[in-house]
Amino acid sequence: VLASFELLLKADLSILCKVTEIKVDVLFIVFFPPFPQVFPSQDPLDRADFNAVEYINTLFPTEQSLANIDEVVNKIRLKIRRLDDNIRTVVRGQTNVGQDGRQALEEAQKAIQQLFGKIKDIKDKAEKSEQMVKDITRDIKQLDHAKRHLTTSITTLNHLHMLAGGVDSLEAMTRRRQYGEVANLLQGVVNVLEHFNKYMGIPQIRQLSERVKAAQNELGQQILADFEEAFPSQGTKRPGGPSNVLRDACLVANVLDPRIKQEIIKKFIKQHLSEYLVLFQENQDVAWLDKIDRRYAWIKRQLVDYEEKYGRMFPQEWCMTERIAVEFCHVTRTELSKIMRTRAKEIEVKLLLFAIQRTTNFEGLLAKRFSGCTLGDGTVKKPEVPPPSTNPFLEDEAGTETDEIVIEKSDAEKPKKPKAPDNPFHGIVSKCFEPHLYVYIESQDKNLSELIDRFVADFKAQGPPKPNVDEGGAVLPSCADLFVYYKKCMVQCSQLSTGEPMIALTTIFQKYLREYAWKILSGNLPKTTSSSSGLTITSLLKEKEGSEVAKFTLEELCLICSILSTAEYCLATTQQLEEKLKEKVDASLVERINLTGETDTFSIVISNSIQLLVQDLDAACDPALTAMSKMQWQNVEHVGDQSPYVTSVILHIKQNVPIIRDNLASTRKYFTQFCIKFANSFIPKFINHLFKCKPISMVGAEQLLLDTHSLKMVLLDLPSIGSQVVRKAPASYTRIVVKGMTRAEMILKVVMAPHEPPVVFVDNYIKLLADCSTDTFQKILDMKGLKRSEQSSMLDLFRQRLPAPPSGAESSGSLSLSAPTPEQESSRIRKLEKLIKKRL
């Protein structure tokens, strides 16, 4: 029944599908979803998986229920009859639907045909309107073109009338020398003639253009002749001064070919400076450098005279005053170069500096008076503002020569002085002195050599600086004097030249920085039996066990600290000097300035000074460590206070470290380096002497462990020992002390441990020391006083109990086992020492 109902509905919807062009199945699903969704029902007969047997078993679950079978059958038949009636009603109601749909479709088709007809009428009318608009706009365009052509023709005729009249007037005024009227007229004629460039094919226009060019050429020649007559090359100037005719002629020259203007300027300046060439000829006394002031005084008078007589004759934009001054500078540079080449042997430093100083002053005066627009291509380059400098040399270069260079940590926080704008006239005359600046460089070389010799003599005469704990490591005064002189030379040379002479001066600076480092600083360091460069035969022969090593005096310690502080000051100031030199020199030469070698030299002086301080304190502790190794530790019966050798070591530390710390108060980082180097030197030496203490009893090992702990606490407190202000030691130093002294404590704990059973002892050793070296294990057995037979079995067991190397790292493992430890290295050095002693 449901299937039949679906077919009927689809047939009835076919008409609607024709109108909407939608498939019947789609439309049916849209309007009529599946039956269970539209009419949800709980009746088992409506289920899709209906099973008749199950349904009958549900109605008659037992035999007794079959008694009602007639009643159930009647209910079902009644239900079927009702369903048939409903279907019949629905089918009859759909009989007229097809006819209605066809009628609706016919009406829609008629409406569409009517709409299509209306659209076609509208399109025909639009095409007619478009054609009408085109006809109208075509007429308008023709009128616009006619108007534009008419306007152009009228304008061209007016220009042609103006051009023809202007050319006639220009020729007439040129003959009458009416330059005032010509200046304005000529510019107008030239501007009008530009409009006829595209009409040059017309003979009449071309003829007018040729007449204008002829008039311009005639004007140029006529004006040059007038200036030649007014300012002849030979003879004196015109007594009556400039005329209005010449002033107007200059205005005309502005419009003519630029070569006319340049010719006028060139001839006038040449005539104006002709007297200068006669007065300051090469054979005249006033031409030499000692009277160079007279040259600049002469040009000043000439410029004042020009302003009074000819200032109004030339247009202001010609900058004639500046041009005269610039040409004077070029002539002066050429003449000075010639005379200095001829009399080069007569040039002295003072004379050269005098001439350069006067010349640079004159160039500065020109920069204040003129803009420099006539130099080069006639444009003035705006000076670039350099980035702020962090250089401590950034002081007023015009200050006194005795100003000291002060290095402060807060330089970066201070406002920097902006660099003065560049002088466009710098070097315009003074460039001629550059080839002769070798005289100045040689003089500075000689002066610096004498200065270094005086520093050496003063140091020998005055002796080392007196110890002053309150001031703390004063810098040698000669250091400040040297850099003040360097600053003076650098500023002076930069005013003379920023080219190759600056490179030559830098080379001189490098030479005497190295000499100062070796002669004044390294040369005055106290001498020791063993140099900081390493072990020598002399040190091996003089190092005898139990011998007293000479310590530095208080004055010598202060001297070393003072030299260290001076080297640190020189290192920082040299870096700043390098930056300042790079600012002064030309950009193309910056790469050639490098003071890295000199800073490395001062770094070596600092390193040597620290090494001397470490060696002195280390050597002072040697007798105490030797005494420790010679004590009979197997006879110690009870554990008491710290041993005398510990007291001796602490005493030496308390004597030296406070002095060094106070004298290095201004360079805390180098005091930290001293502490680290001393710890790296003392702790391995203490462990080596610890291995020499054999045999050791249990009580002796406990006493040594107590002494080791005391030394560890003293070393941890080393940076602030004897100071009223307690500061926390640097973390890097603390790690070194804790690591080294903990190893010494672990060695003693292994010695204290019982060697029975052997396996436990060996495992305990490997756990505490984590040292796979058989030599170290051998020394532990010697300290315990075991017999050789017991040691042999212990060594075999130790080799067996060693942890196996990881897979793939056998070669590296064997290398790590065979790598020499510090104890092995020390043992080899002692063997070498004994061998040398025997052979000598």
C-alpha positions in Angstrom: 0.0 0.0 0.0 2.8 2.4 0.9 4.5 1.7 -2.4 1.4 2.4 -4.3 0.9 5.6 -2.4 4.4 6.7 -3.3 3.8 6.1 -7.0 0.6 8.1 -7.0 2.3 11.0 -5.3 5.1 11.0 -7.8 2.7 11.0 -10.7 0.9 14.0 -9.2 4.2 15.9 -8.7 5.4 15.4 -12.3 3.6 18.6 -13.4 5.3 20.6 -10.7 8.6 19.1 -11.8 8.1 20.4 -15.3 7.6 23.9 -14.0 10.5 23.9 -11.5 12.8 21.6 -13.5 13.5 19.5 -10.4 13.6 15.7 -10.5 10.5 13.9 -9.1 12.5 11.8 -6.7 14.3 14.9 -5.2 11.0 16.9 -4.9 9.3 13.9 -3.4 12.0 13.5 -0.8 12.0 17.2 0.0 8.2 17.4 0.5 7.7 13.8 1.7 10.4 12.4 3.8 10.4 8.6 4.6 7.1 7.5 6.1 8.5 6.7 9.6 9.8 10.2 9.9 6.4 11.8 9.0 4.2 9.4 10.9 6.1 7.9 13.8 4.4 4.7 15.1 4.9 2.1 17.7 2.8 -0.5 15.9 4.9 -3.6 15.0 3.1 -3.8 11.7 4.8 -0.4 10.6 8.3 -1.6 11.3 10.6 -2.3 8.4 11.9 -5.6 9.9 8.3 -6.9 10.5 8.2 -10.7 11.2 4.8 -12.4 10.9 5.8 -15.4 13.0 7.1 -13.3 15.9 4.0 -11.1 15.7 1.6 -14.1 15.9 3.6 -15.6 18.7 3.2 -12.3 20.5 -0.6 -12.3 20.0 -0.9 -15.9 21.1 1.8 -16.7 23.5 0.1 -19.8 24.9 -2.4 -22.4 23.9 -5.1 -20.9 26.1 -4.8 -17.6 24.2 -6.0 -19.3 21.0 -9.5 -19.1 22.4 -9.6 -15.4 21.3 -8.4 -16.0 17.8 -11.8 -15.0 16.2 -11.7 -11.7 18.0 -8.2 -10.9 16.9 -9.0 -11.8 13.2 -12.0 -9.5 13.3 -9.9 -6.5 14.6 -7.4 -7.0 11.8 -10.1 -7.2 9.1 -11.6 -4.0 10.5 -8.2 -2.3 10.3 -7.8 -3.4 6.7 -11.2 -2.0 5.7 -10.4 1.4 7.2 -7.0 1.5 5.5 -8.7 0.7 2.1 -11.2 3.5 2.6 -8.4 6.0 3.4 -6.5 5.0 0.2 -9.5 5.2 -1.9 -10.3 8.7 -0.6 -6.7 9.9 -1.3 -6.7 8.4 -4.9 -9.9 10.1 -5.8 -8.7 13.4 -4.5 -5.8 13.4 -6.9 -7.7 12.9 -10.2 -7.8 16.6 -11.2 -4.3 17.6 -10.2 -2.7 16.8 -13.6 -5.1 19.0 -15.5 -4.5 21.9 -13.1 -0.8 21.6 -13.5 -0.9 21.7 -17.3 -3.1 24.8 -17.2 -0.7 26.6 -14.9 2.2 25.6 -17.2 0.5 27.1 -20.3 -0.2 30.3 -18.4 3.5 30.6 -17.4 4.6 30.0 -21.0 2.3 32.8 -22.2 3.7 35.2 -19.6 7.2 34.4 -20.7 6.5 35.1 -24.3 5.0 38.5 -23.4 8.1 39.3 -21.3 10.4 38.4 -24.1 8.5 40.7 -26.5 8.8 43.7 -24.1 12.5 43.1 -23.7 13.1 43.1 -27.4 11.2 46.4 -27.8 13.4 48.0 -25.0 16.6 46.8 -26.8 15.6 48.3 -30.1 14.8 51.7 -28.5 18.2 51.6 -26.7 20.1 51.0 -29.9 18.3 54.0 -31.5 19.1 56.2 -28.5 22.8 55.2 -28.7 23.1 56.1 -32.3 21.5 59.4 -31.6 24.0 60.2 -28.8 26.9 59.3 -31.0 25.7 61.7 -33.6 25.4 64.5 -31.0 28.9 63.8 -29.5 30.6 63.6 -32.9 29.5 67.2 -33.6 30.6 68.3 -30.1 34.1 66.7 -30.7 34.4 68.5 -34.0 33.6 71.8 -32.3 36.2 71.1 -29.5 38.9 70.3 -32.0 38.1 73.4 -34.0 38.3 75.5 -30.9 41.6 74.0 -29.8 43.1 74.5 -33.2 41.9 78.0 -33.3 43.3 78.8 -29.9 46.7 77.2 -30.8 46.8 79.2 -34.0 46.0 82.5 -32.3 48.6 81.8 -29.5 51.3 80.8 -32.1 50.6 83.9 -34.1 50.9 86.0 -31.0 54.2 84.3 -30.2 55.4 84.8 -33.7 54.5 88.5 -33.5 56.3 88.8 -30.2 59.3 86.8 -31.5 59.6 88.9 -34.7 59.3 92.2 -32.7 61.6 91.0 -30.0 64.4 90.0 -32.4 64.2 93.4 -34.1 64.4 95.2 -30.7 67.2 92.9 -29.5 69.4 93.7 -32.5 68.8 97.4 -32.1 69.4 97.4 -28.3 72.6 95.4 -28.8 74.0 97.9 -31.2 73.2 100.7 -28.6 74.6 98.6 -25.7 71.3 98.9 -23.8 72.2 95.9 -21.7 69.6 96.6 -19.0 66.7 96.3 -21.5 68.4 93.5 -23.3 68.7 91.3 -20.2 64.9 91.2 -19.8 64.1 91.1 -23.5 66.6 88.3 -24.3 65.2 86.0 -21.7 61.7 86.5 -23.0 62.8 85.9 -26.6 64.5 82.7 -25.7 61.5 81.5 -23.8 59.2 82.3 -26.8 61.6 80.6 -29.2 61.3 77.4 -27.2 57.6 77.2 -28.4 58.7 77.1 -32.0 61.1 74.1 -31.7 58.6 71.8 -33.5 58.2 74.4 -36.3 61.8 74.6 -37.2 61.0 73.1 -40.6 59.3 76.4 -41.6 61.9 78.7 -43.3 60.7 81.9 -41.7 60.9 80.3 -38.1 64.3 78.9 -38.8 65.5 82.3 -40.0 64.3 84.0 -36.8 66.0 81.3 -34.7 69.3 82.0 -36.5 68.9 85.7 -36.0 68.5 85.1 -32.2 71.6 82.9 -32.1 73.5 85.5 -34.0 72.4 88.2 -31.6 73.5 86.1 -28.6 76.9 85.5 -30.1 77.3 89.2 -30.9 76.2 90.1 -27.3 78.8 87.6 -25.9 81.7 89.0 -27.9 80.6 92.6 -27.2 80.4 92.0 -23.5 83.8 90.3 -23.3 85.2 93.2 -25.3 83.7 95.7 -22.8 85.2 93.9 -19.8 88.6 93.6 -21.6 88.5 97.3 -22.1 87.4 98.1 -18.6 89.9 95.6 -17.0 92.8 95.2 -19.3 95.3 92.3 -18.7 98.2 94.8 -18.8 98.0 98.1 -16.9 96.0 99.3 -14.0 92.4 99.1 -13.2 89.8 101.6 -14.4 90.1 104.5 -11.9 86.4 105.4 -12.0 85.2 102.0 -10.7 82.6 99.8 -12.3 79.9 101.3 -14.5 76.2 100.6 -14.8 76.8 99.2 -18.3 79.0 96.5 -17.0 76.5 95.7 -14.2 73.8 95.3 -16.8 76.2 93.3 -18.9 76.5 90.8 -16.1 72.8 90.3 -16.1 72.9 89.6 -19.8 75.7 87.1 -19.3 73.4 85.1 -17.0 71.1 84.5 -19.9 73.8 83.8 -22.5 75.9 80.7 -22.8 77.5 79.8 -19.4 80.9 79.9 -21.1 80.6 83.7 -21.4 80.0 84.0 -17.7 82.9 81.7 -16.9 85.2 83.7 -19.2 84.2 87.0 -17.5 84.9 85.5 -14.0 88.2 84.0 -15.1 89.6 87.1 -16.6 88.4 89.3 -13.7 89.9 87.1 -11.0 93.2 86.7 -13.0 93.5 90.4 -13.3 92.6 90.8 -9.7 95.3 88.4 -8.5 98.1 89.6 -10.9 99.5 91.8 -8.2 99.7 88.9 -5.8 101.8 86.8 -8.2 104.3 89.7 -8.5 104.6 90.5 -4.8 105.1 86.9 -3.7 107.3 85.5 -6.4 109.5 82.6 -5.4 112.6 84.7 -5.2 111.1 87.2 -2.8 111.7 87.1 1.0 108.0 87.4 1.8 107.4 84.2 -0.1 109.0 81.9 2.5 107.0 80.1 5.2 108.1 82.4 8.1 106.2 85.3 6.4 103.1 83.3 5.3 100.9 85.6 7.4 101.5 88.4 4.8 99.9 86.3 2.1 96.7 86.0 4.0 96.8 89.6 5.1 97.1 90.7 1.5 94.0 88.7 0.4 92.0 90.0 3.3 92.7 93.6 2.1 91.9 92.7 -1.5 88.5 91.2 -0.5 87.6 94.3 1.4 88.7 96.5 -1.6 86.6 94.3 -3.9 83.5 94.6 -1.8 83.9 98.4 -1.8 84.5 98.9 -5.5 82.9 95.9 -7.3 80.5 94.4 -4.8 77.5 95.7 -6.7 78.8 95.1 -10.2 78.4 91.4 -10.2 75.2 89.6 -9.3 75.1 88.2 -5.8 74.6 84.6 -7.1 78.0 84.7 -8.8 79.7 84.6 -5.4 82.6 86.6 -6.7 84.1 87.2 -3.3 84.3 83.5 -2.6 85.6 82.7 -6.1 88.4 85.2 -5.6 89.3 83.6 -2.3 89.2 80.1 -3.7 91.4 81.0 -6.6 93.8 82.7 -4.2 94.0 79.4 -2.3 94.7 77.4 -5.4 97.4 79.7 -6.5 98.9 79.8 -3.0 99.0 76.1 -2.7 100.8 75.8 -6.0 103.3 78.5 -5.2 104.0 77.0 -1.7 104.5 73.6 -3.1 107.0 74.9 -5.6 109.0 76.9 -3.1 109.0 74.0 -0.5 110.3 71.6 -3.0 113.1 74.0 -3.9 114.0 74.7 -0.2 113.1 71.4 1.4 116.3 71.3 3.5 115.4 74.6 5.2 112.1 73.3 6.5 112.2 72.8 10.3 109.5 71.4 12.6 108.7 74.7 14.3 108.5 76.6 11.0 106.4 73.9 9.4 103.9 73.9 12.3 103.8 77.7 12.3 102.9 77.7 8.6 100.3 75.0 9.0 98.8 76.7 12.0 98.4 80.0 10.2 97.0 78.2 7.1 94.4 76.2 9.0 93.4 79.4 10.8 92.9 81.1 7.5 90.9 78.1 6.2 88.7 78.3 9.3 88.1 82.0 8.6 87.0 81.2 5.1 84.6 78.5 6.4 83.0 81.1 8.7 82.8 83.7 5.9 81.7 81.6 2.9 79.5 78.6 2.3 81.8 76.7 -0.1 79.2 76.6 -2.9 81.9 77.4 -5.6 84.0 74.3 -4.6 83.7 71.2 -6.7 80.5 70.9 -8.6 79.0 74.0 -7.0 77.0 72.2 -4.4 77.5 72.2 -0.7 77.4 68.8 0.9 75.7 68.8 4.3 78.0 67.3 6.9 76.9 64.0 8.3 76.4 63.9 12.0 78.5 61.0 13.3 77.0 58.6 15.9 77.8 59.4 19.5 81.2 58.1 20.5 82.0 56.3 23.7 85.6 57.3 23.5 87.2 58.9 26.6 89.4 61.0 24.2 86.2 63.0 23.4 87.4 66.2 25.0 87.8 69.7 23.7 90.7 69.4 21.3 91.4 73.1 21.7 92.0 72.6 25.4 95.4 72.9 27.1 98.1 70.3 26.4 98.3 69.4 30.1 94.8 68.0 30.3 95.0 64.4 31.4 93.0 61.6 29.8 90.6 60.3 32.5 89.0 56.9 32.1 85.8 56.5 34.0 83.4 53.6 34.0 80.4 55.9 33.6 81.6 57.5 30.3 78.7 55.9 28.5 76.2 57.7 30.7 77.6 61.1 30.1 76.3 63.3 27.2 78.7 63.3 24.3 79.9 66.4 22.6 78.7 66.6 18.9 81.4 66.7 16.3 81.9 70.1 14.7 80.6 70.4 11.1 83.2 69.7 8.4 85.1 72.6 7.0 84.6 72.7 3.2 87.8 74.7 2.9 89.9 72.3 5.0 93.0 71.3 3.1 92.5 73.7 0.2 95.9 75.3 1.0 97.3 73.1 3.8 97.3 70.1 1.5 100.6 71.3 0.1 102.3 70.6 3.5 101.4 66.9 3.5 104.5 65.7 1.5 106.7 67.5 4.1 105.0 66.1 7.2 107.7 63.5 7.5 109.7 66.2 9.3 106.9 66.4 11.9 106.7 62.6 12.2 110.5 62.3 12.7 110.4 65.0 15.3 107.6 63.2 17.2 109.6 59.9 17.0 112.6 61.7 18.5 110.5 63.4 21.2 108.8 60.1 22.2 112.2 58.4 22.4 113.5 61.1 24.7 110.3 60.9 26.7 110.7 57.1 27.3 114.3 57.6 28.3 113.3 60.2 30.8 110.6 57.9 32.2 113.3 55.2 32.7 115.7 57.6 34.3 113.0 59.1 36.6 112.0 55.6 37.7 115.5 54.7 38.6 116.1 58.0 40.4 112.9 58.0 42.3 112.7 54.2 42.9 109.5 52.2 43.2 106.4 53.9 44.5 106.0 53.9 48.2 103.4 51.5 49.6 100.1 53.2 50.2 97.3 50.8 51.1 94.7 53.6 51.3 95.1 54.6 47.7 95.4 51.1 46.4 97.6 50.3 43.4 98.3 53.8 42.1 99.0 54.0 38.4 102.5 55.2 37.5 102.4 58.9 36.6 104.5 58.4 33.5 101.6 56.5 32.0 99.3 59.5 32.1 102.0 61.7 30.7 102.5 59.4 27.8 98.9 59.3 26.8 98.5 63.1 27.2 101.4 63.5 24.8 99.8 61.0 22.5 96.6 63.0 22.5 98.4 66.2 21.7 100.2 64.6 18.8 97.0 63.0 17.5 95.0 66.2 17.6 97.8 68.2 16.0 98.4 65.7 13.2 94.7 65.4 12.5 94.6 69.1 11.9 97.5 68.8 9.5 96.3 65.8 7.6 94.0 62.8 7.9 95.8 60.7 5.3 99.1 58.8 5.3 100.7 61.0 8.0 98.1 59.7 10.5 99.1 56.2 9.6 102.8 57.0 10.1 102.0 58.6 13.4 100.0 55.5 14.4 103.1 53.4 13.7 105.2 55.7 16.0 102.5 55.3 18.7 102.7 51.5 18.4 106.5 51.5 18.7 106.6 53.5 21.9 103.6 51.7 23.5 105.6 48.5 23.2 108.7 50.2 24.5 106.8 51.6 27.5 105.4 48.1 28.2 108.8 46.4 28.1 111.1 49.1 29.5 108.9 50.8 32.1 106.5 48.0 33.1 108.1 44.6 32.4 111.6 46.0 32.9 110.8 47.1 36.5 109.1 43.9 37.6 111.1 42.2 40.5 113.2 39.3 39.3 112.7 35.7 40.5 114.7 32.6 40.1 112.1 31.0 37.8 110.5 33.1 35.1 106.8 33.1 34.4 107.4 31.5 31.0 108.0 28.1 32.5 110.5 25.7 34.2 114.2 26.4 33.7 117.4 24.6 34.6 118.3 27.4 37.0 115.0 26.9 38.9 115.5 23.2 39.1 119.0 23.5 40.5 118.1 26.2 43.0 114.9 24.4 44.2 116.1 22.3 47.1 113.8 20.7 49.5 113.7 22.5 52.8 115.5 25.6 51.4 114.0 29.0 52.2 112.8 30.9 49.1 113.3 34.7 49.2 110.0 36.5 49.4 109.1 39.8 47.9 109.2 42.8 50.2 106.2 45.0 50.9 107.6 47.6 48.5 108.1 44.9 45.8 104.5 43.7 46.2 103.2 47.2 45.9 105.4 47.8 42.8 104.0 44.7 41.1 100.4 45.7 41.9 101.2 49.3 40.7 102.6 47.9 37.4 99.6 45.6 37.0 97.2 48.6 37.5 99.2 50.7 35.1 99.2 47.9 32.5 95.4 47.6 32.9 95.0 51.4 32.5 97.2 51.3 29.4 95.2 48.4 27.9 91.9 50.3 28.2 93.3 53.6 27.1 95.1 52.0 24.1 91.7 50.6 22.9 90.2 54.0 23.2 93.2 55.5 21.4 92.6 53.1 18.5 88.9 54.2 18.2 89.9 57.9 18.3 92.5 57.4 15.6 89.9 55.6 13.4 87.6 58.6 13.8 90.4 61.1 12.8 91.7 59.2 9.8 90.2 59.0 6.3 87.6 56.3 5.9 89.7 54.5 3.3 92.6 54.1 5.8 90.6 52.9 8.8 91.5 49.3 8.2 95.2 50.1 8.5 94.9 51.2 12.1 95.2 48.2 14.4 96.6 48.4 18.0 95.7 44.8 18.8 99.4 43.8 19.2 99.9 46.6 21.7 96.9 45.6 23.8 98.2 42.0 23.7 101.5 43.3 25.0 99.9 44.9 28.0 97.8 41.8 28.6 101.1 39.9 28.8 102.4 42.3 31.4 99.3 41.9 33.4 99.6 38.1 33.2 103.2 38.2 34.2 102.4 40.4 37.2 99.7 38.1 38.4 102.1 35.1 37.9 104.8 36.8 40.0 102.3 37.4 42.9 101.2 33.8 42.7 104.8 32.4 42.6 105.7 34.5 45.6 102.9 33.3 47.8 103.3 29.8 46.4 107.0 29.7 47.2 106.4 31.0 50.7 104.1 28.0 51.3 106.6 25.5 50.0 108.6 25.1 53.2 105.5 24.4 55.2 104.4 21.7 52.7 107.8 20.2 52.7 107.6 20.0 56.5 104.3 18.3 56.2 105.7 15.6 54.0 108.7 14.9 56.4 106.5 14.4 59.5 106.3 10.8 60.9 102.6 10.4 60.5 102.6 6.8 61.6 103.8 7.9 65.1 100.9 10.4 65.7 99.1 9.2 68.7 96.2 11.6 69.1 94.3 14.2 67.1 94.9 17.8 68.3 94.5 21.3 66.8 95.8 22.1 63.4 99.4 21.3 62.7 102.2 23.9 62.7 102.6 23.7 58.9 99.0 24.7 58.5 99.6 27.7 60.8 102.6 28.6 58.7 100.6 28.5 55.4 97.8 30.6 56.9 100.3 33.1 58.2 101.9 33.6 54.8 98.4 34.0 53.2 97.4 36.6 55.8 100.6 38.5 55.2 100.4 38.7 51.4 96.7 38.5 50.3 95.5 41.7 52.2 98.3 43.7 50.7 97.6 42.5 47.2 93.9 43.0 47.6 94.2 46.5 48.8 96.6 47.5 46.1 94.4 45.9 43.4 91.2 47.6 44.8 90.7 49.4 41.5 91.0 46.2 39.4 88.9 43.6 41.2 88.8 41.3 38.3 92.6 40.8 38.3 92.6 40.1 42.0 90.0 37.4 41.3 92.4 36.0 38.7 95.2 36.0 41.2 93.1 34.0 43.7 92.1 31.5 41.0 95.7 31.0 39.8 96.9 30.6 43.3 94.3 28.0 44.0 95.1 26.1 40.8 98.8 26.1 41.8 98.6 25.5 45.5 96.0 22.7 45.6 97.8 20.2 43.2 101.0 20.9 45.0 99.4 20.2 48.3 98.0 16.9 47.0 101.4 15.9 45.7 103.0 16.5 49.1 100.1 14.6 50.6 101.1 11.6 48.6 104.6 11.9 50.1 103.3 11.4 53.6 103.8 7.7 54.0 103.2 5.6 55.9 100.2 7.1 57.7 98.4 5.7 60.7 94.7 6.0 61.3 95.3 8.8 63.8 97.7 10.5 61.4 95.1 10.3 58.6 92.6 11.9 60.9 95.0 14.7 61.8 95.7 15.3 58.1 92.0 15.3 57.3 91.6 18.0 60.0 94.4 20.0 58.5 93.0 19.7 55.0 89.6 20.9 56.2 91.3 23.9 57.9 93.2 24.8 54.7 90.0 24.4 52.7 88.2 26.9 54.9 91.1 29.3 54.6 91.2 29.0 50.8 87.4 29.6 50.6 87.8 32.8 52.7 91.0 33.8 50.7 89.4 36.8 48.7 88.2 38.5 51.9 90.8 37.3 54.4 91.9 40.1 56.8 89.3 42.5 55.5 86.8 44.3 57.6 84.2 44.1 54.8 83.3 40.5 54.1 82.4 39.7 50.6 81.2 36.5 49.1 83.9 34.8 47.0 83.3 34.5 43.3 81.5 31.3 42.3 84.2 30.3 39.8 86.9 30.5 42.5 84.7 28.6 45.0 84.2 25.8 42.6 87.9 25.3 42.0 88.7 25.2 45.7 85.8 22.9 46.6 86.7 20.5 43.8 90.4 20.4 44.6 90.3 20.2 48.4 87.4 17.6 48.2 89.7 15.4 46.3 92.4 15.7 49.0 89.8 14.8 51.6 88.6 11.8 49.6 92.2 10.6 49.4 92.6 10.7 53.2 89.2 9.0 53.7 90.4 6.2 51.4 93.6 5.9 53.4 91.6 5.8 56.7 89.4 3.0 55.3 90.5 -0.6 56.3 92.0 -2.6 53.4 90.3 -5.8 54.5 88.4 -7.2 52.7 90.3 -6.0 49.6 87.2 -6.0 47.4 85.4 -3.6 49.6 88.5 -1.4 49.8 88.9 -1.3 46.0 85.2 -0.5 45.4 85.3 2.2 48.0 88.4 3.8 46.3 86.7 3.7 42.9 83.5 5.2 44.4 85.2 8.0 46.3 88.0 9.1 43.9 86.6 7.9 40.5 90.3 7.7 39.4 91.1 4.8 37.1 94.9 5.5 37.3 97.0 2.7 38.7 99.7 5.2 39.8 97.2 7.0 42.1 96.1 3.7 43.5 99.7 2.7 44.0 100.3 6.0 46.0 97.3 5.3 48.2 98.7 1.8 49.0 102.1 3.4 49.8 100.4 5.8 52.2 98.7 3.0 54.0 102.1 1.3 54.4 101.1 -2.1 52.8 103.8 -4.5 51.8 104.8 -5.1 48.2 103.1 -8.5 48.1 99.9 -7.1 49.4 100.1 -4.2 46.9 100.6 -6.6 44.0 97.4 -8.5 44.8 95.6 -5.2 45.4 96.7 -3.9 42.0 95.5 -7.0 40.3 92.2 -6.8 42.0 92.0 -3.0 41.1 92.5 -3.7 37.4 89.8 -6.4 37.6 87.3 -4.2 39.3 87.7 -1.2 37.0 84.5 -0.4 35.2 84.4 -1.6 31.6 84.6 1.1 28.9 81.3 1.7 26.9 81.0 -0.1 23.6 82.4 1.7 20.6 84.7 3.8 22.8 87.5 1.3 23.5 90.1 3.5 21.9 89.0 6.6 23.8 88.8 4.6 27.0 92.4 3.4 26.6 93.4 6.9 25.9 91.7 8.2 29.0 93.4 5.6 31.2 96.8 6.4 29.7 96.4 10.1 29.9 98.7 11.6 32.5 97.2 13.1 35.6 98.6 16.2 37.3 100.2 13.8 39.9 101.9 11.8 37.1 103.1 15.0 35.4 104.6 16.2 38.7 106.3 12.9 39.2 107.8 13.1 35.7 109.1 16.6 36.5 110.7 15.4 39.7 112.4 12.6 37.9 113.7 15.0 35.2 115.0 17.2 38.0 116.9 14.4 39.7 118.3 13.3 36.3 119.6 16.8 35.5 121.1 17.2 39.0 123.0 13.9 38.6 124.4 14.8 35.1 125.5 18.2 36.2 
